[in-house]
């Protein structure tokens, strides 16, 4: 999902709507932080890993992403 797609979706939602992310083992949590990060990918990882990884200076391609995080 790109930011413009998220913006289009959010424009249709009541501004007082609760935002949640999947909990670690189950249930839902509210995001505790949001920030821009650099990642690489997508990769064909096992289903329980995300398809993007942290950017490392040795990686050939850097992708800017917006992270909603459960942690601080």
HELIX and SHEET records of a PDB file:
HELIX    1   1 UNK A    3  UNK A   10  1                                   8    
SHEET    1   A 2 UNK A  21  UNK A  22  0                                        
SHEET    2   A 2 UNK A  28  UNK A  29 -1                                        
SHEET    1   B 3 UNK A  52  UNK A  54  0                                        
SHEET    2   B 3 UNK A  33  UNK A  41 -1                                        
SHEET    3   B 3 UNK A  63  UNK A  69 -1                                        
END                                                                             
